[in-house]
C-alpha cells in the first residue's frame, strides 16, 4: 500500500525545505515531476509562481531511495507557497494519487516565491513641442545679411627725423660737466662718507655684592629608630574543589586552574541537582578543549537512558550524535560505547518508519 507523508527537512532548521516520503514506492520514478492540488479553490493548482488556474507540474530538488520508500526533497520555491492543511498529491510517473496533510513548515525568510512583483513605471506623455514663432509671412525665409568687411588699420611706420644742422660745442660741454659730477660723487662715496671709527666701549667691571648670611634653622629632632615588626603574611586559599563550590558559573570558569577542573565542578553540581549550572560548565570546558565534556554533553541529550528535567524536557538524538562524534574526534575513548548504543537506537527507529533517524545516521556516521 502506498502512503504519502511530508515533514520539515531537519537539515535546514532555518525553514523553506521539506521532504515528501512515498511509502511503498521502492523504485525511483523516471519522471519525478508531481502536482499539488487543493479542492474548492479557484486557483487550485500550485505552480512555480504560486497557486494558479491552469495545470502545472513541479520538480523536486533531488530524489533519494530509502528503506521506507522514495524521498522527494523540496526547496523554498515550493514549500513557501504551502500552508498547513490537506492537499492532493499526484505523481504520474509512479502512479501515485493520494491525499497529503501538509505540516506547518516555516517559510525561508528573504528567498521565497512570495515576493511581490513591482508594477512597471507609468510612462508619462512627452510634452508637446513649442508653437512656432509668428511671422508676417509664413513662407518667408530669414536671410542673414553678410557683415561688411572691415579693412584692417594701416600700420604707420615712423619716419626718421631729419638731422639738425648746427655746431657740436654745446654737446661737448654737457659731456664734460657730466664727467665732473660723476667724479665728485665717487670721491664722496669712497672717501668722505667713511668717518672715523668710534672707540669701542670700555667694559664696566661687575660689582660683586657679598650675599647676606641666611638665618640658621634650629636643629631638628632626630627620629628614633622603630622596632622592626614581623612581616604580615596573607593566608593563601588552596586551589582545589572546595573554593569553587560557592561561586557563580562565570567565576568558576575564571578561577578554575584547567578545563578538567571546570568539568569536575560540573559533575559535582550535577550530582547535587544543579543541572543548569552543570550544563553551562560542561559547555565551557568543551570549548576550552576538554574532550570528556563533549561526551558528558552528549549523554544529556541522548534518548538512551534519558531522564526528563536533567536539564532538558525532551531528548535530542541529533545533538547527542553531534557531540558524540566531536568527542570521538577529540580523542575521548569514553564516547565509543554510548555512541554505539545511540546508533543501534536510531537503526531500530528507522526500521519502525521514523525517516528522521536515517537522516541523523547519514549526517553523523557516514
C-alpha contacts under 8 A as a table, 3 or more apart, distances in Angstrom:
res1	aa1	res2	aa2	distance
1	X	23	X	7.82
1	X	24	X	5.99
2	X	22	X	6.76
2	X	23	X	5.46
2	X	24	X	4.79
2	X	25	X	6.70
2	X	96	X	7.60
3	X	22	X	6.00
3	X	23	X	5.09
3	X	24	X	6.86
3	X	98	X	7.20
4	X	20	X	6.92
4	X	21	X	5.80
4	X	22	X	4.90
4	X	23	X	6.20
4	X	89	X	8.00
4	X	98	X	6.77
4	X	99	X	7.32
4	X	100	X	6.07
5	X	20	X	5.69
5	X	21	X	5.21
5	X	22	X	6.78
5	X	23	X	7.74
5	X	100	X	6.42
5	X	101	X	7.35
6	X	18	X	7.00
6	X	19	X	5.62
6	X	20	X	4.38
6	X	21	X	6.19
6	X	100	X	7.50
6	X	101	X	7.35
6	X	102	X	6.22
6	X	103	X	6.75
7	X	18	X	5.70
7	X	19	X	5.55
7	X	20	X	6.75
7	X	102	X	7.72
7	X	103	X	6.21
7	X	105	X	7.64
8	X	15	X	7.58
8	X	17	X	6.21
8	X	18	X	4.26
8	X	19	X	6.20
8	X	103	X	7.56
8	X	105	X	5.76
9	X	12	X	5.68
9	X	13	X	7.37
9	X	15	X	7.94
9	X	17	X	5.47
9	X	18	X	4.50
9	X	19	X	5.71
9	X	73	X	8.00
10	X	13	X	5.85
10	X	356	X	7.44
12	X	15	X	5.91
12	X	16	X	7.67
12	X	17	X	6.40
14	X	106	X	7.92
14	X	108	X	6.56
15	X	105	X	6.52
15	X	106	X	4.99
15	X	107	X	5.30
15	X	108	X	4.95
15	X	109	X	7.98
16	X	75	X	6.08
16	X	76	X	4.52
16	X	79	X	5.64
16	X	80	X	5.93
16	X	105	X	6.96
16	X	106	X	6.15
16	X	107	X	4.41
16	X	108	X	4.16
16	X	109	X	7.94
16	X	112	X	7.68
17	X	73	X	7.43
17	X	74	X	5.66
17	X	75	X	4.70
17	X	76	X	5.89
17	X	79	X	6.22
17	X	105	X	7.71
17	X	107	X	7.97
17	X	108	X	7.85
18	X	73	X	6.09
18	X	74	X	5.31
18	X	75	X	6.79
18	X	79	X	6.81
18	X	105	X	7.38
19	X	71	X	6.42
19	X	72	X	5.60
19	X	73	X	4.72
19	X	74	X	6.13
20	X	71	X	5.64
20	X	72	X	5.04
20	X	73	X	6.59
20	X	74	X	7.79
21	X	68	X	7.86
21	X	69	X	6.46
21	X	70	X	5.91
21	X	71	X	4.64
21	X	72	X	6.51
22	X	25	X	5.68
22	X	68	X	7.91
22	X	69	X	5.40
22	X	70	X	5.23
22	X	71	X	6.31
23	X	26	X	7.88
23	X	68	X	5.64
23	X	69	X	4.63
23	X	70	X	6.93
24	X	68	X	6.92
24	X	69	X	5.48
25	X	28	X	7.69
25	X	69	X	5.09
25	X	70	X	5.86
25	X	94	X	7.61
26	X	65	X	6.97
26	X	66	X	7.79
26	X	67	X	7.86
26	X	68	X	7.75
26	X	69	X	4.97
26	X	70	X	6.00
27	X	65	X	7.39
27	X	69	X	7.93
27	X	70	X	7.06
28	X	32	X	7.84
28	X	63	X	7.46
28	X	64	X	7.51
28	X	65	X	6.82
28	X	70	X	6.43
29	X	32	X	5.62
29	X	93	X	5.63
29	X	94	X	5.58
30	X	93	X	6.51
31	X	93	X	5.15
32	X	59	X	6.63
32	X	60	X	7.20
32	X	63	X	7.70
32	X	91	X	6.98
32	X	93	X	6.25
32	X	94	X	7.88
33	X	57	X	5.98
33	X	58	X	5.40
33	X	59	X	4.67
33	X	60	X	6.99
33	X	91	X	6.41
33	X	92	X	7.75
33	X	93	X	7.34
34	X	57	X	5.49
34	X	58	X	5.32
34	X	59	X	6.57
34	X	89	X	7.28
34	X	90	X	5.58
34	X	91	X	4.40
34	X	92	X	6.88
35	X	45	X	7.43
35	X	46	X	7.20
35	X	56	X	6.79
35	X	57	X	5.32
35	X	58	X	6.12
35	X	89	X	5.90
35	X	90	X	5.10
35	X	91	X	6.48
36	X	45	X	6.24
36	X	46	X	5.74
36	X	87	X	6.63
36	X	88	X	5.69
36	X	89	X	4.94
36	X	90	X	6.61
37	X	44	X	5.52
37	X	45	X	4.83
37	X	46	X	6.42
37	X	87	X	5.76
37	X	88	X	5.01
37	X	89	X	6.64
38	X	41	X	6.58
38	X	44	X	4.99
38	X	45	X	6.74
38	X	86	X	7.60
38	X	87	X	5.05
38	X	88	X	6.22
39	X	44	X	6.32
39	X	87	X	7.59
40	X	44	X	7.38
41	X	44	X	5.05
42	X	52	X	7.97
42	X	53	X	6.51
43	X	51	X	5.48
43	X	52	X	4.44
43	X	53	X	4.44
43	X	54	X	7.99
44	X	51	X	6.18
44	X	52	X	6.19
44	X	53	X	6.11
45	X	51	X	5.44
45	X	52	X	5.36
45	X	53	X	6.14
45	X	54	X	6.90
45	X	55	X	6.24
45	X	56	X	6.68
46	X	49	X	7.93
46	X	50	X	5.57
46	X	51	X	4.35
46	X	52	X	6.16
46	X	56	X	6.77
46	X	81	X	7.99
47	X	50	X	5.12
47	X	51	X	5.84
47	X	52	X	6.51
47	X	55	X	7.95
47	X	56	X	5.36
47	X	57	X	6.83
47	X	58	X	6.66
48	X	58	X	7.04
48	X	77	X	6.54
48	X	78	X	6.99
49	X	113	X	6.55
50	X	81	X	6.12
50	X	113	X	7.25
51	X	81	X	7.76
52	X	55	X	7.75
58	X	78	X	7.97
60	X	63	X	7.00
60	X	72	X	5.95
60	X	73	X	5.70
60	X	74	X	5.16
60	X	75	X	7.50
61	X	72	X	7.53
61	X	73	X	5.54
61	X	74	X	5.50
61	X	75	X	6.42
62	X	72	X	6.26
62	X	73	X	5.45
62	X	74	X	7.60
63	X	70	X	7.08
63	X	71	X	5.74
63	X	72	X	4.91
63	X	73	X	6.34
64	X	70	X	5.86
64	X	71	X	5.21
64	X	72	X	6.79
65	X	69	X	6.10
65	X	70	X	4.62
65	X	71	X	6.16
66	X	69	X	5.23
66	X	70	X	6.01
66	X	71	X	7.13
67	X	351	X	7.76
68	X	351	X	7.89
68	X	353	X	6.41
68	X	355	X	7.53
74	X	77	X	7.93
74	X	78	X	6.48
74	X	79	X	6.70
75	X	78	X	5.93
75	X	79	X	6.05
76	X	79	X	4.86
76	X	80	X	5.18
76	X	107	X	7.01
76	X	108	X	6.32
76	X	111	X	7.23
76	X	112	X	5.51
76	X	113	X	7.28
77	X	80	X	6.26
77	X	81	X	7.44
77	X	112	X	6.05
77	X	113	X	5.67
78	X	81	X	5.85
78	X	82	X	7.15
78	X	113	X	8.00
79	X	82	X	5.47
79	X	105	X	7.47
79	X	107	X	6.79
80	X	106	X	7.63
80	X	107	X	4.78
80	X	108	X	6.79
80	X	112	X	5.74
80	X	113	X	6.53
80	X	114	X	7.21
81	X	113	X	7.01
81	X	114	X	7.18
82	X	102	X	7.57
83	X	102	X	7.02
83	X	103	X	7.57
83	X	104	X	6.56
83	X	105	X	7.66
84	X	101	X	7.36
84	X	102	X	5.12
84	X	103	X	4.95
84	X	104	X	4.79
84	X	105	X	7.53
85	X	101	X	5.49
85	X	102	X	5.28
85	X	103	X	6.89
86	X	99	X	7.06
86	X	100	X	5.78
86	X	101	X	4.28
86	X	102	X	5.99
87	X	99	X	6.04
87	X	100	X	5.34
87	X	101	X	6.13
87	X	102	X	6.90
88	X	97	X	7.34
88	X	98	X	6.08
88	X	99	X	4.55
88	X	100	X	5.71
89	X	96	X	7.57
89	X	97	X	5.79
89	X	98	X	5.52
89	X	99	X	5.90
89	X	100	X	6.14
90	X	95	X	7.78
90	X	96	X	5.45
90	X	97	X	4.37
90	X	98	X	6.58
91	X	94	X	5.80
91	X	95	X	6.09
91	X	96	X	5.01
91	X	97	X	6.53
92	X	95	X	4.83
92	X	96	X	6.20
92	X	97	X	7.75
93	X	96	X	7.83
107	X	112	X	7.11
108	X	111	X	6.00
108	X	112	X	6.01
109	X	112	X	6.72
112	X	115	X	6.72
134	X	138	X	7.87
135	X	138	X	5.86
137	X	140	X	5.21
167	X	170	X	7.50
168	X	171	X	5.58
168	X	172	X	6.66
169	X	172	X	5.20
169	X	173	X	6.45
170	X	173	X	5.26
170	X	174	X	6.29
171	X	174	X	5.12
171	X	175	X	6.34
172	X	175	X	5.23
172	X	176	X	6.44
173	X	176	X	5.18
173	X	177	X	6.35
174	X	177	X	5.22
174	X	178	X	6.37
175	X	178	X	5.16
175	X	179	X	6.37
176	X	179	X	5.14
176	X	180	X	6.32
177	X	180	X	5.19
177	X	181	X	6.26
178	X	181	X	5.18
178	X	182	X	6.21
179	X	182	X	5.15
179	X	183	X	6.23
180	X	183	X	5.18
180	X	184	X	6.28
181	X	184	X	5.19
181	X	185	X	6.24
182	X	185	X	5.17
182	X	186	X	6.25
183	X	186	X	5.19
183	X	187	X	6.29
184	X	187	X	5.16
184	X	188	X	6.35
185	X	188	X	5.25
185	X	189	X	6.22
186	X	189	X	5.08
186	X	190	X	6.09
187	X	190	X	5.34
187	X	191	X	5.66
187	X	192	X	6.96
188	X	191	X	5.50
188	X	192	X	4.75
188	X	193	X	5.87
189	X	192	X	6.45
189	X	193	X	5.44
189	X	194	X	7.98
190	X	193	X	6.49
190	X	194	X	7.28
191	X	194	X	6.11
192	X	195	X	6.98
237	X	243	X	7.78
238	X	243	X	7.45
239	X	243	X	6.87
239	X	257	X	7.75
240	X	243	X	6.18
240	X	244	X	7.46
241	X	244	X	5.56
241	X	245	X	6.86
241	X	261	X	7.76
241	X	265	X	6.99
242	X	245	X	5.81
243	X	246	X	7.03
243	X	247	X	7.82
244	X	247	X	5.47
244	X	252	X	5.91
244	X	255	X	7.94
244	X	256	X	7.68
244	X	265	X	7.40
245	X	265	X	7.61
247	X	251	X	5.86
247	X	252	X	6.04
248	X	251	X	5.30
248	X	252	X	6.26
249	X	252	X	5.12
249	X	253	X	6.35
249	X	277	X	6.57
249	X	280	X	7.42
249	X	281	X	6.84
250	X	253	X	5.15
250	X	254	X	6.21
251	X	254	X	4.98
251	X	255	X	6.00
252	X	255	X	5.32
252	X	256	X	5.67
252	X	262	X	7.01
253	X	256	X	5.65
253	X	262	X	6.46
253	X	281	X	7.40
253	X	284	X	7.34
256	X	259	X	7.42
256	X	261	X	5.93
256	X	262	X	6.12
257	X	261	X	6.38
258	X	261	X	5.21
258	X	262	X	6.70
259	X	262	X	5.05
259	X	263	X	6.31
259	X	284	X	7.96
259	X	285	X	4.89
259	X	286	X	7.79
259	X	288	X	6.09
259	X	289	X	7.18
259	X	290	X	5.95
260	X	263	X	5.03
260	X	264	X	6.15
260	X	285	X	7.07
260	X	290	X	6.54
261	X	264	X	5.02
261	X	265	X	6.23
262	X	265	X	5.18
262	X	266	X	6.24
262	X	281	X	6.17
262	X	282	X	7.25
262	X	284	X	7.73
262	X	285	X	5.91
263	X	266	X	4.97
263	X	267	X	6.31
263	X	281	X	6.52
263	X	282	X	5.64
263	X	285	X	5.90
263	X	290	X	7.89
263	X	293	X	6.30
264	X	267	X	5.12
264	X	268	X	6.41
265	X	268	X	5.09
265	X	269	X	6.27
265	X	278	X	7.75
265	X	281	X	7.64
266	X	269	X	5.19
266	X	270	X	6.11
266	X	277	X	6.93
266	X	278	X	4.25
266	X	279	X	7.32
266	X	281	X	5.42
266	X	282	X	6.12
267	X	270	X	5.09
267	X	271	X	6.28
267	X	278	X	6.55
268	X	271	X	5.23
268	X	272	X	6.29
269	X	272	X	4.87
269	X	273	X	6.33
269	X	274	X	5.09
269	X	275	X	6.85
269	X	277	X	6.80
269	X	278	X	5.73
270	X	273	X	5.18
270	X	274	X	5.26
270	X	275	X	5.05
270	X	277	X	7.66
270	X	278	X	5.36
271	X	274	X	7.46
274	X	277	X	5.63
274	X	278	X	6.40
275	X	278	X	5.01
275	X	279	X	6.23
275	X	310	X	5.69
275	X	311	X	5.32
276	X	279	X	5.14
276	X	280	X	6.44
276	X	310	X	7.97
276	X	311	X	6.06
277	X	280	X	5.28
277	X	281	X	6.16
278	X	281	X	5.17
278	X	282	X	6.07
279	X	282	X	5.31
279	X	283	X	6.22
279	X	297	X	7.24
279	X	311	X	7.66
280	X	283	X	5.16
280	X	284	X	6.27
281	X	284	X	5.07
281	X	285	X	6.16
282	X	285	X	5.06
282	X	286	X	6.02
282	X	293	X	5.31
282	X	294	X	7.48
282	X	296	X	7.37
282	X	297	X	6.69
283	X	286	X	5.10
283	X	287	X	6.26
283	X	293	X	7.18
283	X	294	X	7.69
283	X	297	X	7.36
284	X	287	X	5.18
284	X	288	X	6.31
285	X	288	X	5.00
285	X	289	X	6.53
285	X	290	X	5.50
285	X	293	X	6.23
286	X	289	X	5.22
286	X	290	X	4.83
286	X	291	X	6.26
286	X	292	X	7.74
286	X	293	X	5.22
286	X	294	X	5.65
287	X	290	X	7.29
290	X	293	X	5.62
290	X	294	X	7.23
291	X	294	X	5.33
291	X	295	X	6.93
291	X	326	X	7.98
291	X	327	X	5.25
291	X	328	X	7.99
291	X	330	X	5.60
291	X	331	X	6.70
291	X	332	X	5.53
292	X	295	X	5.21
292	X	296	X	6.34
292	X	327	X	6.83
292	X	332	X	5.85
292	X	334	X	7.41
292	X	335	X	7.97
293	X	296	X	4.91
293	X	297	X	6.13
294	X	297	X	5.11
294	X	298	X	6.25
294	X	323	X	5.55
294	X	324	X	6.84
294	X	326	X	6.92
294	X	327	X	5.21
295	X	298	X	5.08
295	X	299	X	6.42
295	X	323	X	6.41
295	X	324	X	5.71
295	X	327	X	5.65
295	X	332	X	7.63
295	X	334	X	7.24
295	X	335	X	5.56
296	X	299	X	5.23
296	X	300	X	6.74
297	X	300	X	5.28
297	X	301	X	6.97
297	X	320	X	7.52
297	X	323	X	6.77
298	X	301	X	5.39
298	X	302	X	5.98
298	X	319	X	6.87
298	X	320	X	4.23
298	X	321	X	7.05
298	X	322	X	7.69
298	X	323	X	5.03
298	X	324	X	5.79
299	X	302	X	4.88
299	X	306	X	7.82
299	X	320	X	6.67
299	X	338	X	7.88
300	X	306	X	7.10
300	X	310	X	7.21
300	X	311	X	7.55
300	X	312	X	7.68
300	X	315	X	7.82
300	X	320	X	7.62
301	X	306	X	7.17
301	X	312	X	7.66
301	X	314	X	7.99
301	X	315	X	4.95
301	X	316	X	5.10
301	X	317	X	6.56
301	X	319	X	6.36
301	X	320	X	5.07
302	X	305	X	7.02
302	X	306	X	5.97
302	X	315	X	6.01
302	X	316	X	6.47
302	X	317	X	5.85
302	X	319	X	7.97
302	X	320	X	5.14
302	X	321	X	7.93
302	X	342	X	7.21
303	X	306	X	4.88
303	X	315	X	5.16
303	X	316	X	6.83
303	X	317	X	6.29
303	X	342	X	7.67
304	X	341	X	7.39
304	X	342	X	6.57
304	X	345	X	7.46
306	X	315	X	6.59
307	X	310	X	6.10
308	X	311	X	7.06
308	X	312	X	5.96
308	X	313	X	4.85
308	X	314	X	6.31
308	X	315	X	7.96
309	X	312	X	4.90
309	X	313	X	5.04
310	X	313	X	7.58
312	X	315	X	7.01
316	X	319	X	5.52
316	X	320	X	6.35
317	X	320	X	5.09
317	X	321	X	6.06
317	X	342	X	7.90
317	X	360	X	7.77
318	X	321	X	5.10
318	X	322	X	6.11
318	X	360	X	6.03
319	X	322	X	5.09
319	X	323	X	6.24
320	X	323	X	5.30
320	X	324	X	6.11
321	X	324	X	5.15
321	X	325	X	6.18
321	X	339	X	7.14
321	X	342	X	7.50
321	X	360	X	7.62
321	X	364	X	6.31
322	X	325	X	5.28
322	X	326	X	6.32
322	X	364	X	6.41
323	X	326	X	5.07
323	X	327	X	6.07
324	X	327	X	5.11
324	X	328	X	6.19
324	X	335	X	5.92
324	X	336	X	7.92
324	X	339	X	5.96
325	X	328	X	5.18
325	X	329	X	6.16
325	X	339	X	7.92
325	X	364	X	6.80
326	X	329	X	5.05
326	X	330	X	6.09
327	X	330	X	5.02
327	X	331	X	6.38
327	X	332	X	5.53
327	X	335	X	6.27
328	X	331	X	5.19
328	X	332	X	5.38
328	X	333	X	6.75
328	X	335	X	5.90
328	X	336	X	6.90
329	X	332	X	7.62
332	X	335	X	5.92
333	X	336	X	6.00
334	X	337	X	6.74
334	X	338	X	7.88
335	X	338	X	5.90
335	X	339	X	5.97
336	X	339	X	5.25
336	X	340	X	6.24
337	X	340	X	5.25
337	X	341	X	6.49
338	X	341	X	5.05
338	X	342	X	6.26
339	X	342	X	5.13
339	X	343	X	6.30
340	X	343	X	5.07
340	X	344	X	6.39
341	X	344	X	5.19
341	X	345	X	6.31
342	X	345	X	5.00
342	X	346	X	6.26
343	X	346	X	5.13
343	X	347	X	6.25
343	X	361	X	7.29
344	X	347	X	5.08
344	X	348	X	6.33
345	X	348	X	5.25
345	X	349	X	6.42
346	X	349	X	5.10
346	X	350	X	6.15
346	X	357	X	5.31
346	X	358	X	7.32
346	X	360	X	7.95
346	X	361	X	7.25
347	X	350	X	5.10
347	X	351	X	6.42
347	X	357	X	7.16
347	X	358	X	7.52
348	X	351	X	5.29
348	X	352	X	6.47
349	X	352	X	5.00
349	X	353	X	6.55
349	X	354	X	5.52
349	X	357	X	6.29
350	X	353	X	5.31
350	X	354	X	5.03
350	X	355	X	6.06
350	X	356	X	7.70
350	X	357	X	5.39
350	X	358	X	5.97
351	X	354	X	7.37
354	X	357	X	5.86
354	X	358	X	7.87
355	X	358	X	5.80
355	X	359	X	6.97
356	X	359	X	5.21
356	X	360	X	6.43
357	X	360	X	5.20
357	X	361	X	6.36
358	X	361	X	5.03
358	X	362	X	6.09
359	X	362	X	5.06
359	X	363	X	6.17
360	X	363	X	5.18
360	X	364	X	6.15
361	X	364	X	5.51
361	X	365	X	5.32
361	X	366	X	6.97
362	X	365	X	5.81
362	X	366	X	5.20
363	X	366	X	6.36
